[in-house]
Every structure is written in C-alpha cells, then in structure tokens.
Amino acid sequence: MNGEMAVTSPLTDADAVLIARARGGDVEAFSRLMEEQQSRLLGQALIFCRDAHLAQDLVQETMLAAWKSFSRFDGTCRLFTWLYVILLRQHQRAQGWFARRLPPPTPEQTAAAVRSALSFTPAAAGLERRESEQLRRLVAQLPERHRDVIRLRFYAEASEAEIAATLGISPGTVKSRLHYALEKLRRIKEKVNPLREALHPSH
Amino acid sequence: MPVPPPESPEHAALIAALRRDAARVPQPEFDPHLHGAVCQRLAALTETPPTWWSTWRWPAPVALTLLLASLAIWSSRAQQGGAAEELAYVLAESRQAVTKMSARSSAALSAWESPTASLLSPPRQPSLQPTPQL
C-alpha cells in the first residue's frame, strides 16, 4: 500500500518547500497545495455527502480549517492523510449540526433507506455500485473510532504509523482498532447479506 | 491478550472489498470555481483584521481636538461669566449706595437732626403766662 512507503518519505521536495512556505503564512503556497489535493478530497467528500454542492462546501470548510491549523502540520504523514482527518471531522461536525436541528428518521424512512441501499440494479456496473453502496453504509454504522481507522486505512490509504500520528494514538491502538473494526464490519455484513438474499432471492 | 493482526485471513474478503470500493471512489476534475472560492475566503481570512487603532485612526484625533476646543471655549466662557457676575454685583451695590445717598440728600432733615435748626426759626416772644410750678 502506498501509505507504507509514505512513512519514510511522506513528502516530495517540492511539496516540502510549499509546505514550509505555507506554514510561514504564504497563502499562495497553501493554495497551490490545495489545488493539488482538491480532486481527491472532493471525491472523498462526495462519498460522505452524496451531493455535489454539499461536497464542495465540505471541501471548502476543510481547506479553511487546514489553513487555520496549518502550523500544526509537522510532515510526519502525507498532506492528504492530514487533510482527510480534517475532512472527517468537518463532516462529523456538519452531521451533528443537522442531527441537532432535524427530527430523527421515522421507522418507515429507515426501512425505505435500507430498501434503497439493497435495491437491485441490473447492469454489471450496478453490481459494483451496489457493493460500494452497501459497504459504505455498513462502514457508516460503525462507532466513530472504528469508522475513522477503516476510512483512513482503506480510503485515504494511510499507513498504521500515519493513522497513529494523525489521530494521536499509539500504533498498537491503531492495530487493535483496525482489527475490531474489521471484525464488527464482517459481523454486520453477515447479518445484512441474508436479509438481502431474502429481499432479492434471484440475486 | 495479544491482538491478532488486523489483516488476518478471515478479514481478507472484506479487505479486498474495501480496497475495490476505495478504487471506485470518483476523482472529479479540478474545479476552478471551488478553488477560486477557497482562495477568496483565504484572502479574506489573511487580511489584517481591523484593530481599534486602525478603526479610530482618524476619528479619534478629530474627536479629541473637538473635545479640547469645546473645553477651552467652555472654560473661557465660564471665566467671562464669573467676571460679569462680579461686575454686576459691584454695580448693584454701587447703585444701591447712590440711591441711598440721593434719597438722603433730597429728603428734609428732621429738626432734631440739625444743630442749627433752632436758629433758622423766627424768634418768639416769651410767653407771659407763668409756667406751672411743679
């Protein structure tokens, strides 16, 4: 995985120069760094938000938050991993904001969401899409500490050392969380799959 | 209890599915509008925030000058007012004194007040009637 190599040399020379300038308050250097990271961040934000405008807002807020705390970026992990953690936190904050202001979903709404997630899509690409939809929904059901390590490890392609550095926990804790997160995910998946089979017996 | 390695064989299928899904994450093209919006907000953030000094840079000296000027005017007026009051008091006192003097000069003196009043009155013959002896 790319993340394993990134521990020894997480930054290129050009990036290191830009990062040093940005840490000194150079907005232009910082905006160039964000230019490089924008597409990847936006892709991840689209997974969280499922809406292009919300995803753009999330990326904007992430970049501004990154600017405000950029002096704390010490280069022990890749810039994308560091930004990804900020993206996660901003998304959690936004979700908390909505959760405080919107009524909780009714049982009918929850059932409709499950049916929608497990709905059959006939095309071959649809199978992949269905797998992705299901997997992302299952990951979203995990407790925050498990969800974060799964997302960082597999979606941000961060190494265990990088995860430890960005979350401020020991590498041993990262390993343990990752193990329990995968175990929980496997159990949830096993529970959901029979339900899917029952709903769509032909597939 | 030692924790088994996270990527154990029992999780292999799940890990493979997660990696497949991660590879399917879309990477949209660079959005110049989004980048522009971020740059605008960054520029707004990095602008020097207005300090109290920059806000009051010009109004403060003007206000101070006006205050000092009004203090000076008030002070001079107060001094003038005090002198005028004193003058008015002196004038009033003087007027009272003059009035008193003029009133005395115009009024006829009482007979008992003048030592020569008896000389001015015409002589009279002494009365022949004996004065009763007490």
HADDOCK unambig.tbl for C-alpha pairs under 7 A between the chains (distance, minus, plus):
assign (segid A and resid 31 and name CA) (segid B and resid 39 and name CA) 6.62 0.50 0.50
assign (segid A and resid 35 and name CA) (segid B and resid 35 and name CA) 6.78 0.50 0.50
assign (segid A and resid 38 and name CA) (segid B and resid 30 and name CA) 6.69 0.50 0.50
assign (segid A and resid 39 and name CA) (segid B and resid 27 and name CA) 5.44 0.50 0.50
assign (segid A and resid 39 and name CA) (segid B and resid 28 and name CA) 5.40 0.50 0.50
assign (segid A and resid 39 and name CA) (segid B and resid 29 and name CA) 6.04 0.50 0.50
assign (segid A and resid 39 and name CA) (segid B and resid 30 and name CA) 5.60 0.50 0.50
assign (segid A and resid 40 and name CA) (segid B and resid 27 and name CA) 5.54 0.50 0.50
assign (segid A and resid 42 and name CA) (segid B and resid 28 and name CA) 6.89 0.50 0.50
assign (segid A and resid 43 and name CA) (segid B and resid 25 and name CA) 6.19 0.50 0.50
assign (segid A and resid 43 and name CA) (segid B and resid 26 and name CA) 5.07 0.50 0.50
assign (segid A and resid 43 and name CA) (segid B and resid 27 and name CA) 4.87 0.50 0.50
assign (segid A and resid 43 and name CA) (segid B and resid 28 and name CA) 6.12 0.50 0.50
assign (segid A and resid 44 and name CA) (segid B and resid 25 and name CA) 6.87 0.50 0.50
assign (segid A and resid 56 and name CA) (segid B and resid 34 and name CA) 6.86 0.50 0.50
assign (segid A and resid 60 and name CA) (segid B and resid 38 and name CA) 5.81 0.50 0.50
assign (segid A and resid 64 and name CA) (segid B and resid 42 and name CA) 6.85 0.50 0.50
assign (segid A and resid 132 and name CA) (segid B and resid 21 and name CA) 5.46 0.50 0.50
assign (segid A and resid 154 and name CA) (segid B and resid 18 and name CA) 6.45 0.50 0.50
assign (segid A and resid 154 and name CA) (segid B and resid 19 and name CA) 6.08 0.50 0.50
assign (segid A and resid 154 and name CA) (segid B and resid 22 and name CA) 6.43 0.50 0.50
assign (segid A and resid 155 and name CA) (segid B and resid 22 and name CA) 5.01 0.50 0.50
assign (segid A and resid 175 and name CA) (segid B and resid 5 and name CA) 6.86 0.50 0.50
assign (segid A and resid 175 and name CA) (segid B and resid 6 and name CA) 6.01 0.50 0.50
assign (segid A and resid 176 and name CA) (segid B and resid 3 and name CA) 5.99 0.50 0.50
assign (segid A and resid 178 and name CA) (segid B and resid 6 and name CA) 5.61 0.50 0.50
assign (segid A and resid 179 and name CA) (segid B and resid 5 and name CA) 6.66 0.50 0.50
assign (segid A and resid 179 and name CA) (segid B and resid 6 and name CA) 4.03 0.50 0.50
assign (segid A and resid 182 and name CA) (segid B and resid 11 and name CA) 6.68 0.50 0.50
assign (segid A and resid 186 and name CA) (segid B and resid 14 and name CA) 6.83 0.50 0.50
